[in-house]
Amino acid sequence: MVFPGMVLDKERTIGAISDAPPWSEFNLTDLGVIEAGPDSAVVTYCATASRTGNRYRALTSTAYARRDGGWRLLLHQQTPDADGD
């Protein structure tokens, strides 16, 4: 996963997700899907979310590959969108 100022490998990503409090609300807009072939795709969207009184908005892209009969996340990237409020 790629966030401002950091790149997390699989182990650190799982730890970060496990340690984070859940979002109390979220909204996804501007959803797009880019098919990169029969077994890969990139999903793009704008995410707005809140937790513990903090609001977060980001432009996001997530790459997936079809493996073993299901879709597997390859890469997730977020760019904060402070101008989107």
C-alpha positions in Angstrom: 0.0 0.0 0.0 1.2 3.5 -0.9 0.3 6.4 1.4 1.8 9.9 1.6 5.2 9.5 3.1 5.2 5.7 3.3 5.1 2.5 1.4 3.9 -0.6 3.3 4.6 -4.2 2.4 2.0 -6.9 2.9 3.0 -7.6 6.6 2.9 -3.9 7.6 -0.3 -3.4 5.7 -2.1 -6.1 7.5 -0.8 -4.8 10.8 -1.9 -1.2 10.0 -5.4 -2.3 9.1 -5.7 -4.5 12.2 -4.6 -1.6 14.4 -6.7 1.1 12.9 -10.2 1.9 14.3 -13.0 1.3 11.9 -14.4 4.1 9.8 -17.7 5.4 11.3 -18.9 6.4 7.9 -17.6 6.5 4.3 -18.7 7.4 0.8 -17.2 6.4 -2.5 -17.8 8.6 -5.6 -16.4 8.9 -9.1 -16.0 5.1 -9.4 -14.0 3.9 -12.4 -12.8 0.5 -13.6 -9.9 0.1 -16.0 -9.7 -3.4 -17.4 -6.0 -4.1 -18.0 -6.7 -7.6 -19.5 -8.8 -10.6 -18.7 -7.1 -11.2 -15.4 -6.3 -7.7 -14.1 -8.1 -4.4 -13.4 -7.6 -1.0 -11.7 -10.4 0.5 -9.7 -10.3 4.3 -9.1 -12.5 6.4 -6.8 -12.7 9.3 -4.5 -13.2 8.2 -0.9 -14.5 10.5 1.9 -14.5 8.9 5.4 -14.8 9.8 9.0 -13.6 8.2 12.3 -13.1 9.5 15.8 -14.2 13.0 14.6 -11.6 13.3 11.8 -12.7 13.6 8.1 -10.5 12.2 5.4 -10.8 12.5 1.6 -8.5 10.8 -0.9 -8.2 10.0 -4.5 -7.6 6.3 -4.6 -6.5 3.5 -7.1 -6.4 -0.2 -6.4 -5.0 -2.8 -8.7 -6.3 -6.3 -8.7 -5.3 -9.6 -10.4 -7.4 -12.7 -10.8 -5.7 -15.6 -9.0 -6.9 -19.0 -7.8 -10.5 -18.2 -8.8 -10.8 -14.9 -7.1 -9.5 -11.3 -7.2 -6.4 -10.5 -5.3 -5.3 -7.0 -4.3 -1.9 -6.1 -5.8 -1.5 -2.4 -5.0 -3.5 0.2 -3.2 -2.6 3.9 -3.4 -4.2 7.0 -1.8 -3.5 10.7 -2.5 -5.1 13.1 0.0 -7.6 15.5 -1.6 -7.6 18.5 0.7 -9.2 20.7 -2.1 -12.2 18.4 -2.4 -14.2 19.8 0.5 
